[in-house]
Amino acid sequence: SRRFCLAHRPVGMQQLPRSVSMFPPILLLLATALGREHLEEAKGQLKVETVSWQGKKLQKSVQILPEDEDTPHVTRDEDANPMGRSLRERTSRLEAVDALWDRPAYRMRRFNLTQEPGEHPCWAGFKSMMRDTDRCKGWQRSYVPRGHKQSFHNSGLSKQSNFTLEDVVADQINIWVEDNSSDVHRDVAVKAAEIYTNALGAVELKPTKDTASWMEQECKVMGQMPFMYSCSNKINVLVQKCGFDNAFVMSSDFLVNYPRPVNNKSEPNNDIIFYLCTEMVDGNPNPYAIANTFAHELAHVIQGGFGHSSGVMMEGGATWLEGNLLNLAPRPMIYA
């Protein structure tokens, strides 16, 4: 369905509101024709007309609001108590601010978690979730030993395929390599994970004096990995042939049972997964470039754990991360 709204200020104002003046001429003509049914409006009120199409059927609704309100006022019990209303409003504002600016703390409160001493910021609260809550019903995803195979769905070619667990980097990232991949594909993926986690402790890979790696800094600022939906504490990189040059993640992997987490009947792909196409490695086998892609795509994973969002939030945040957040050269804020 298609919908547009027209907001009219009190009679006597000569200039059209910006929201109306930006409409294409054809919509303005249609709005003029539809607006002939004039409603009297008192000073200080705002008339909102909504016109929508449901198939071939045209629907129109009109709403009169006080000019300083966006939605009709709904009476609540606490409205009779100014102190209670003020506390509710302050709490709501604080939660909204924390959801943007202190995301780890917000998530801790949201799921009633506590961070254990020495727990990595990307998994902060995981141990307490497994020990003190029934979020995962006592189930935690396990993996085959290193060097063994596991069947995953190759989301690039839309087929089942066998992957070998080639390495577990820094006890944080499982590197799975699809059958028939090359040694270069495997080596670049492992080295990229070592750069991202700063497994060798290089000073140059510490974004700030208080953070040990790109991965740690990413989770300190953007929030934990969505383990409260995956019941796992590993990132899984699937190195696979895609038929195109790219890397990607899918929030639907770990949000398959949203708002509940995955369980012992869920598929192997219902986990924290980053799909790395071998075609991307072939095009640029520089492990630093691939590590930068790790950071970008895993920012999408973190954002997906806070709920489905627009491309602006997903791509803008991940692109900003590649420069300022990781203490690297500024990255142009373009779609990536």
C-alpha positions as CSV (number, residue, x, y, z in Angstrom):
1,S,0.0,0.0,0.0
2,R,1.0,3.6,-0.6
3,R,0.4,6.4,1.9
4,F,1.2,10.1,2.3
5,C,0.2,12.6,5.0
6,L,-0.6,16.3,4.7
7,A,-0.3,18.6,7.7
8,H,-2.1,21.9,7.6
9,R,-1.4,24.7,10.0
10,P,-4.0,27.2,11.1
11,V,-5.6,29.4,8.4
12,G,-3.8,32.6,7.7
13,M,-0.3,31.3,7.2
14,Q,0.8,32.0,3.7
15,Q,3.8,29.6,3.4
16,L,3.2,25.9,2.9
17,P,4.9,23.6,5.5
18,R,8.1,22.1,4.3
19,S,6.6,18.6,4.4
20,V,4.0,19.7,1.8
21,S,6.2,21.9,-0.4
22,M,8.6,19.0,-0.9
23,F,5.9,16.8,-2.5
24,P,6.0,16.3,-6.3
25,P,3.5,18.5,-8.2
26,I,1.2,15.6,-9.1
27,L,0.7,14.8,-5.3
28,L,0.1,18.4,-4.6
29,L,-2.6,18.5,-7.3
30,L,-4.2,15.3,-5.8
31,A,-3.9,16.8,-2.3
32,T,-5.7,19.9,-3.5
33,A,-8.6,17.9,-4.9
34,L,-8.9,15.7,-1.9
35,G,-8.6,18.7,0.5
36,R,-11.8,20.4,-0.7
37,E,-13.7,18.9,2.2
38,H,-12.5,21.6,4.5
39,L,-12.6,21.1,8.3
40,E,-12.8,24.1,10.6
41,E,-9.8,24.2,12.9
42,A,-9.1,26.3,15.9
43,K,-6.0,28.4,16.4
44,G,-3.1,26.3,17.7
45,Q,-4.4,23.1,16.2
46,L,-3.0,20.9,13.5
47,K,-5.0,19.0,10.9
48,V,-3.4,15.8,9.6
49,E,-4.9,14.2,6.6
50,T,-3.7,10.7,5.7
51,V,-4.5,9.3,2.2
52,S,-3.7,5.7,1.4
53,W,-4.2,3.2,-1.3
54,Q,-5.2,-0.4,-0.6
55,G,-5.0,-2.0,-4.1
56,K,-7.3,0.2,-6.1
57,K,-9.3,1.5,-3.2
58,L,-8.6,5.0,-1.9
59,Q,-8.9,5.7,1.8
60,K,-8.7,9.0,3.6
61,S,-8.6,9.9,7.3
62,V,-8.5,13.2,9.0
63,Q,-7.2,13.9,12.5
64,I,-7.1,17.1,14.5
65,L,-4.2,17.4,17.0
66,P,-2.8,20.1,19.2
67,E,0.1,21.6,17.2
68,D,2.8,20.6,19.7
69,E,1.8,16.9,19.8
70,D,2.5,14.2,17.3
71,T,-0.1,11.7,18.7
72,P,-3.3,11.9,20.5
73,H,-3.0,12.2,24.3
74,V,-3.8,9.0,26.1
75,T,-4.8,9.3,29.8
76,R,-2.8,7.0,32.1
77,D,-3.3,6.3,35.7
78,E,0.0,8.0,36.6
79,D,-1.0,11.2,34.9
80,A,-2.9,12.1,38.1
81,N,0.4,12.0,39.9
82,P,2.9,14.5,38.5
83,M,5.8,13.0,40.4
84,G,5.1,9.5,39.0
85,R,4.6,10.9,35.5
86,S,7.9,12.8,35.7
87,L,9.8,9.7,36.9
88,R,8.3,7.6,34.1
89,E,9.3,10.1,31.5
90,R,12.8,10.4,32.8
91,T,13.2,6.7,33.0
92,S,11.9,6.3,29.4
93,R,14.3,9.0,28.2
94,L,17.3,7.4,30.0
95,E,16.5,4.0,28.5
96,A,16.3,5.5,25.0
97,V,19.6,7.3,25.5
98,D,21.4,4.2,26.9
99,A,20.1,2.1,24.0
100,L,22.1,4.4,21.7
101,W,25.1,5.6,23.9
102,D,25.6,2.9,26.5
103,R,24.5,-0.2,24.7
104,P,26.4,-2.8,26.8
105,A,24.8,-1.5,30.0
106,Y,21.4,-1.3,28.3
107,R,21.7,-4.9,27.2
108,M,22.8,-6.0,30.7
109,R,19.7,-4.5,32.2
110,R,17.5,-5.8,29.4
111,F,18.5,-9.4,30.0
112,N,19.4,-9.2,33.7
113,L,23.1,-10.0,33.1
114,T,26.3,-9.3,35.0
115,Q,29.9,-9.3,33.5
116,E,32.3,-11.7,35.1
117,P,35.9,-10.6,35.9
118,G,38.0,-10.9,32.7
119,E,35.0,-11.7,30.5
120,H,35.6,-10.4,26.9
121,P,33.3,-7.3,26.1
122,C,31.8,-9.2,23.1
123,W,30.6,-11.9,25.5
124,A,30.0,-9.8,28.6
125,G,27.2,-11.4,30.5
126,F,27.3,-14.7,28.7
127,K,28.4,-16.7,31.7
128,S,25.8,-15.2,34.0
129,M,23.1,-15.8,31.4
130,M,23.9,-19.5,31.2
131,R,24.4,-19.8,35.0
132,D,21.7,-17.6,36.5
133,T,18.9,-17.4,33.9
134,D,16.8,-19.9,32.0
135,R,17.2,-18.0,28.7
136,C,18.7,-20.9,26.9
137,K,17.1,-23.6,29.1
138,G,20.5,-25.0,30.0
139,W,21.5,-25.6,26.3
140,Q,24.7,-24.1,24.8
141,R,25.8,-24.7,21.2
142,S,28.8,-27.0,20.8
143,Y,31.1,-27.5,17.9
144,V,33.1,-30.4,16.3
145,P,36.8,-30.6,17.2
146,R,39.3,-28.7,15.0
147,G,40.0,-30.5,11.7
148,H,36.5,-32.1,11.6
149,K,33.7,-31.4,9.2
150,Q,30.3,-29.8,9.7
151,S,27.5,-29.3,7.1
152,F,26.2,-25.7,6.7
153,H,23.9,-24.0,4.3
154,N,26.0,-22.1,1.7
155,S,23.8,-18.9,1.6
156,G,25.7,-17.7,-1.5
157,L,24.9,-20.6,-3.7
158,S,21.8,-21.8,-1.7
159,K,23.0,-25.3,-1.2
160,Q,24.2,-27.6,1.6
161,S,28.0,-27.9,1.8
162,N,30.7,-29.4,4.0
163,F,33.0,-27.1,5.9
164,T,36.1,-28.0,7.9
165,L,36.8,-26.3,11.2
166,E,40.4,-25.1,10.3
167,D,41.1,-23.0,13.3
168,V,39.7,-21.3,16.5
169,V,41.4,-17.9,16.7
170,A,41.9,-16.4,20.2
171,D,39.2,-18.8,21.5
172,Q,36.7,-16.3,19.9
173,I,36.4,-17.1,16.2
174,N,35.8,-20.4,14.4
175,I,37.2,-20.4,10.9
176,W,35.2,-22.9,8.7
177,V,36.5,-23.5,5.2
178,E,34.3,-25.1,2.5
179,D,35.5,-28.1,0.6
180,N,37.5,-27.3,-2.5
181,S,38.7,-24.0,-1.1
182,S,42.4,-23.1,-1.6
183,D,45.2,-22.7,1.0
184,V,45.1,-19.0,0.3
185,H,41.5,-18.8,1.2
186,R,42.2,-20.5,4.5
187,D,45.4,-18.7,5.4
188,V,43.9,-15.2,4.6
189,A,40.8,-15.9,6.7
190,V,42.9,-17.1,9.7
191,K,45.3,-14.1,9.5
192,A,42.4,-11.7,9.2
193,A,40.9,-13.2,12.4
194,E,44.2,-12.8,14.1
195,I,44.4,-9.2,13.1
196,Y,40.8,-8.5,14.2
197,T,41.3,-10.1,17.6
198,N,45.0,-8.9,17.8
199,A,46.0,-12.4,18.8
200,L,49.7,-11.5,18.7
201,G,49.2,-8.4,20.9
202,A,50.6,-5.8,18.4
203,V,50.5,-2.3,19.8
204,E,49.5,-0.9,16.3
205,L,46.3,-2.9,16.5
206,K,45.1,-1.4,19.8
207,P,42.7,1.3,19.0
208,T,43.1,3.0,22.4
209,K,45.3,2.4,25.4
210,D,42.4,0.7,27.2
211,T,41.5,-1.8,24.4
212,A,43.5,-4.7,23.2
213,S,41.9,-5.2,19.7
214,W,39.5,-4.0,17.1
215,M,37.1,-6.7,18.2
216,E,37.2,-5.5,21.9
217,Q,36.8,-1.8,20.9
218,E,33.9,-2.7,18.6
219,C,31.9,-4.5,21.4
220,K,32.8,-1.9,24.1
221,V,31.1,0.8,22.0
222,M,28.5,-1.0,19.9
223,G,27.4,-3.7,22.4
224,Q,27.9,-7.4,22.9
225,M,27.5,-10.1,20.2
226,P,23.9,-11.3,20.2
227,F,24.6,-14.4,22.3
228,M,21.3,-14.0,24.1
229,Y,19.7,-15.2,20.8
230,S,22.3,-17.7,19.7
231,C,23.2,-19.4,23.0
232,S,26.8,-19.5,21.8
233,N,30.0,-17.7,22.5
234,K,31.8,-18.0,19.2
235,I,31.8,-16.1,16.0
236,N,31.7,-18.4,13.0
237,V,33.3,-17.4,9.7
238,L,32.2,-19.5,6.8
239,V,34.7,-19.2,3.9
240,Q,32.6,-20.3,0.9
241,K,32.2,-19.9,-2.8
242,C,29.4,-17.4,-3.5
243,G,29.3,-16.8,-7.2
244,F,29.9,-13.1,-6.5
245,D,32.5,-10.9,-4.8
246,N,31.2,-9.9,-1.3
247,A,30.9,-10.7,2.4
248,F,27.7,-10.6,4.3
249,V,25.8,-11.5,7.4
250,M,22.1,-12.3,8.0
251,S,20.4,-11.4,11.2
252,S,17.7,-14.0,10.5
253,D,20.3,-16.7,11.2
254,F,20.2,-16.0,15.0
255,L,16.8,-14.3,15.2
256,V,15.0,-17.3,13.7
257,N,13.0,-17.8,16.9
258,Y,12.8,-14.2,17.9
259,P,12.1,-13.1,20.6
260,R,13.2,-16.5,21.9
261,P,16.7,-17.8,21.3
262,V,17.7,-20.8,19.2
263,N,17.6,-24.3,20.7
264,N,18.9,-27.8,20.3
265,K,16.6,-28.3,17.3
266,S,17.9,-25.3,15.4
267,E,20.1,-25.6,12.3
268,P,23.9,-25.1,12.4
269,N,23.4,-21.8,10.5
270,N,21.2,-20.4,13.3
271,D,24.3,-19.0,15.0
272,I,26.5,-15.9,14.9
273,I,27.8,-16.3,11.3
274,F,29.8,-14.2,9.0
275,Y,29.9,-15.4,5.3
276,L,33.2,-14.6,3.6
277,C,33.1,-15.2,-0.1
278,T,36.3,-16.8,-1.6
279,E,35.8,-14.4,-4.6
280,M,36.5,-11.5,-2.3
281,V,39.7,-13.1,-1.1
282,D,40.7,-13.8,-4.7
283,G,40.2,-10.2,-5.6
284,N,42.2,-8.8,-2.6
285,P,44.1,-11.4,-0.6
286,N,45.4,-8.7,1.8
287,P,44.5,-10.0,5.3
288,Y,44.3,-6.5,6.7
289,A,41.6,-5.7,4.1
290,I,39.7,-8.8,5.1
291,A,40.1,-8.0,8.8
292,N,38.6,-4.6,8.1
293,T,35.7,-6.5,6.5
294,F,35.4,-8.6,9.6
295,A,34.9,-5.5,11.7
296,H,32.3,-4.0,9.3
297,E,30.2,-7.2,8.9
298,L,30.3,-8.0,12.6
299,A,29.0,-4.5,13.4
300,H,26.0,-5.6,11.4
301,V,25.7,-8.7,13.5
302,I,25.7,-6.6,16.7
303,Q,23.2,-4.1,15.3
304,G,20.9,-7.0,14.2
305,G,21.0,-8.2,17.8
306,F,19.3,-4.9,18.8
307,G,16.5,-5.4,16.4
308,H,15.8,-5.1,12.7
309,S,16.8,-1.6,11.5
310,S,17.2,0.4,8.3
311,G,20.1,0.3,6.0
312,V,21.1,3.8,7.2
313,M,21.7,2.5,10.8
314,M,23.3,-0.7,9.7
315,E,25.6,0.7,7.0
316,G,26.3,4.1,8.6
317,G,27.4,2.6,11.9
318,A,29.5,-0.1,10.4
319,T,31.2,2.3,8.0
320,W,31.9,4.9,10.7
321,L,33.5,2.0,12.8
322,E,36.0,1.3,10.1
323,G,37.7,4.7,10.6
324,N,37.3,6.6,13.8
325,L,36.2,3.8,16.2
326,L,39.2,1.6,15.3
327,N,41.6,4.6,15.2
328,L,42.2,4.1,11.5
329,A,42.1,6.7,8.6
330,P,38.6,8.2,8.2
331,R,36.4,6.2,5.9
332,P,34.1,8.0,3.5
333,M,30.5,7.7,4.8
334,I,29.1,5.9,1.7
335,Y,27.2,2.7,1.3
336,A,29.5,-0.3,1.5
